[in-house]
Amino acid sequence: MAHDAITSGTIRELQTSDPAIGDLLNLEAQRQATTIELIASENHVSSAVMHAMGTCLTNKYAEGYPGARYYGGCIHHDGIERIAIERACKLFNCKFANVQPHSGATANQALFFAYLNPGDVFASLVLADGGHLTHGLKINMSGKWFSAVHYPLTYDTASPNHERIDYDAVERVCLDAKQQHGDKFKLLMCGYSAYPRVIDFPRFRAIADKCNVMLHADVAHIAGLIASGVHPSPFPHCHVVTTTTHKTLRGPRGGLFLTNDEDLAKKYDRALFPGIQGGPLMHVIAAKAVAFGEALKPEFKTYSQQVVKNAQALASALTQRGYRITSNGTDNHLMLVDLRGKSTDLIGAEAEKWLELAGLICNKNGIPQDPRPPKQTSGIRLGTPATTTRGFKEPQMQMIATFIDRVLTAGLQGEAALTAEAGKVRAEVRDLCEKFPLPA
Ligand SMILES: Cc1ncc(COP(=O)(O)O)c(C=O)c1O
């Protein structure tokens, strides 16, 4: 793609006023335009979402909530935030939304602050099995100030549920926590960063009710699929829901809180502001409103359906080439590729680097019960939200599987073979990207 076609007017202006940043932005715009983005948590926003973020709203302090601000001059900010809230509620079919969390991590932090006291106990999936660091990692606030008990996946290669959530074990872990910690056990968390299967929210609710704890779903990854009806909704089963807005939902980077319970909503609002955050990022909230508006359109449902079809096509094409997909496939936008299926010499960290040489961007990822340490891993995580936004369909997924296999096979043969093959694939990736340009 010609240099000028990628560089926007805004970036050109910055290259004049601040060349150090402008030039790097220009390079990044070109990198995104000419590489295939397979990171499951990333996407390409529309130009409307992009533009909403780069506006005069960034100039304003609007601490507080619509109609109750701590600063003057918020009349239009109230309007924008109310629209964002209204659209979020419509999109997720719930009654209350807080659109102010700066990120998914902050949304979760406020959740702990709202409903738990330091030392309280909650149940979640461990990071190594697909959970998130805000779900109780020891070096995260969630694991340092609160006490996490973790429920397992099924680890039994003979079982059709291998590497899927073991719901009976979730119940056992929760009942144990209740017995051991009594009323200090307060929260059951579901929703993950690297879990390719449908989450059974009604089953989780039954367990939460049995233990008399609150059920929280962190749907950061699957929010767009839920909004489109492509994944079952956490409502009415979950008491509270948090999410990011920038993954399958294809909005700006940010967080969101949702509930049907007025009392829980009030507690969350106070915990987020003034508990955790100061002034809301109103330019981002405007962009969230625009993204929610886009997600309410029928085209977004078609997009989400294609995201899943693409993930399934990619998983099956990789399986045909000898890679093992954990849990034997995917129901959503992502998959974990166990590279050992192809060769025990393949390491996730190396695969990530080799693929980047060819313009295929992904991340190393531990697989359940991974014998390798987190900085190496036996797997990579692949997702289809960004490639689907580009317009890729099943035939392009087949091509990507071939690209991946060619690069990794060459990598196993040594540096010379890798350099040669990655160079060839890089040219083909550029061609493909040119045929499917990013949103303007
Ligand atoms: C399940 C889950 N929750 C929370 C987050 C945190 O989101 P953020 O990076 O916006 O803080 C992520 C991000 O990857 C996630 O996957």
The ligand as an SDF file (V2000), in Angstrom:
LIG
                    3D

 16 16  0  0  0  0  0  0  0  0999 V2000
  -10.5980  -11.1530   31.0840 C   0  0  0  0  0  0  0  0  0  0  0  0
   -9.8870   -9.8340   31.1190 C   0  0  0  0  0  0  0  0  0  0  0  0
  -10.1820   -8.9620   32.0980 N   0  0  0  0  0  0  0  0  0  0  0  0
   -9.5640   -7.7770   32.2010 C   0  0  0  0  0  0  0  0  0  0  0  0
   -8.6090   -7.4060   31.2820 C   0  0  0  0  0  0  0  0  0  0  0  0
   -7.8890   -6.1090   31.4880 C   0  0  0  0  0  0  0  0  0  0  0  0
   -8.1650   -5.1620   30.5390 O   0  0  0  0  0  0  0  0  0  0  0  0
   -7.2020   -3.9010   30.3630 P   0  0  0  0  0  0  0  0  0  0  0  0
   -5.9990   -4.3800   29.6540 O   0  0  0  0  0  0  0  0  0  0  0  0
   -8.0410   -2.9340   29.5840 O   0  0  0  0  0  0  0  0  0  0  0  0
   -6.8920   -3.3800   31.7240 O   0  0  0  0  0  0  0  0  0  0  0  0
   -8.2880   -8.2640   30.2300 C   0  0  0  0  0  0  0  0  0  0  0  0
   -7.2840   -7.8550   29.2390 C   0  0  0  0  0  0  0  0  0  0  0  0
   -6.7090   -8.5780   28.5130 O   0  0  0  0  0  0  0  0  0  0  0  0
   -8.9320   -9.5210   30.1550 C   0  0  0  0  0  0  0  0  0  0  0  0
   -8.6380  -10.4160   29.1980 O   0  0  0  0  0  0  0  0  0  0  0  0
  1  2  1  0
  2  3  1  0
  2 15  2  0
  3  4  2  0
  4  5  1  0
  5  6  1  0
  5 12  2  0
  6  7  1  0
  7  8  1  0
  8  9  2  0
  8 10  1  0
  8 11  1  0
 12 13  1  0
 12 15  1  0
 13 14  2  0
 15 16  1  0
M  END
$$$$
